[in-house]
């Protein structure tokens, strides 16, 4: 969209996938921000064998734990999921917000913003804005703090992950205008 999109060619076998990450630079070290908005423009060439599109923000907070603001569009279930910590493992919880392949028109740019906030390690997922339409999460909250041993305190990491189905194939997609807004 702005001439600086990142191209991702993802191939998988047996329901595999790929996670892509970028650590925010030294100027973005911040352990005190509690409100985050992950925004991106997204383009995909084929969703036929895609199961999930995942968009996460990780933040190392004071005390050393990592809070995962985890969301995914879960095509087989037809809803956005959000993550919580259950017995020290990430657990996907189905939300009230629909998310289907029909919404993700192929060979078209889509805009996405996901807003969340935290209190300590408890994350509340606020809203998804997809192609200009904002839908609020309902009762989407829980502990999302993990003892991962990451450093330094204040580190932000943005993740994008694509998971495929059992068919061994792949797809190409592009991310552009990726940004993280954070505040107290």
N, C-alpha and C positions, 0 to 999 in steps of 0.2 A: 504494500500500500504506500509506503514511503521510500521504496527502493532499497530497504535494508532488512527484508524478511529473512528469517532463518528457515532453511529447507530441512525437513526430517524425512528420511526414507527408512521406514520401519518394516522389517521382515520378521516373521515368527513361525514357530512350529509348536504344535501341541498346546494351544491356548497360552502361548508366551506373550511377551510384550517388552517394552523398553521404556525406561525412565530417563529423562533428560533433566539436568539441573544446572543452575547458575547461582553462585554465591554472590550476594550483593557486596560491592567493594567496601573499603575501609570507611568511606564517608557515610555508610548506611548502618554502621554498628549501633544498635539501639536496643537495650533490654527493657526500656520503660514504656515503649509504645504498646498500647493494648487494642487499638483498632487497626485493622488491615483491610486493604482492598487490592485484590489481584485482578489486573485488567490485561486483556490481550485481544488482538485480532487474529482470527483462526480460519484456515482454508484447508480443506481435505478433498482428495481426489476420488476416494472410494471408501464407503462405510460398510460395505457388504459383510465383511468378516470381522468388523471391529466390535468388541464387547463393551469396553469402557474408555472414556477420555477423562483423565484425571488431572486436576489443577490444584497444587498445594503450595502453601507457604510454611516454612519451618523457621522458628525463632528460638534461639538459645536465651533463656531467661536467667535472672539472678538465681544462684543456687546450682546452675549448671544443667538443669533439665531442658529438653527441647519440646516446645509446644508445636504440634502439627495441626495447622489449619487445613484439614484435608477434605477435598470435595471431588466427586466424580460423577459424570453423566453415565449411568449404568443402563446401556441399551437393552439388555435382556429383561431387566426388571421394569424399565420404562420411567425411572425416577432419578433425581439427583440423590446421591448418598453423601453422608458426612461421616468423619471418623472420630472415634473415641478410644480411650485406653481401657481395655477389658483384660484384667489379669496380665498386665504388662505387654499386651499385644494390641496392635491396631485392629479395630473392629469397624466394619462399615455398617452404618445405620441408614435405612431408607427414610427419605424425607417426604414431605407432602408435595414437592415440586416435580411435575412431570418433565421428562427428558427423553425424547425418542429420536430415532434416526431421521424421521420425517422432518424434524426441526433443523437438522444439520445438512442442509442442501449441499450436495457435492459441487465442487468447482465454483464456489461462491465464498466471498469473504463474510465472516460473521464476527460480531463484536460480543465480548463476554467480560463481565465484571462480577466478582464474587466478594461480598462484604461479610466480615466476621469481626468479633471482638472477644477479648478474654478478660477474665478476672483470675489472677494467678494462673493456674494451669487449666482452668475450666473455660472452654471455648463455646461461645454462642454464635451460631451461624445465622446471619441476618437476612441476606438476600442474594439472589442471582439476577443479574440484568443480562438478557440475551437479546441481541439485535434491537436494543432500545426499550424492551419491555421488562420491567422489574417485577419480580415475584418474591414475596417474603417467605422465609422458612417459618414453620410453626413448630414450637417445642423442640427445636434442634439444638441441643446443648449437652455438654458432658465433659468429663475430665479428658483432656487430650495432651497431657504432659508425659514425656517419656524420658527415662534415664539412658540416653544414648552415648553420653561421654563426649559430645561435640564441644568445640570451643572455636573462638572466644565467646564469652558472654556477650550477647547483643547481635550475634551473627544472624543474618537473614538468608535463607536459601529458597529460591523459587524452583518448583518442579513442574514438569509436564510429563505425563505418562500415557501411553497408548497400549491397551491390551487387546489381543486378538482372540478369536474363537479357535476351535479345534482344527480348522482347515489351515494347513501350512501355506501361507501367502504373505501379503504385505500391502502397504499403502504409502502414499506420499502426502505430506501435509506441510503447511507453512505457518509459522507464527511471526507476527509483526506487532510493533507498538506495544510490546510487553512492558508492564510497569507494576510497581508496588507502591501504594500509598500507605503510610502508617502515621499514627498520631496517638496521643494519650487521651 
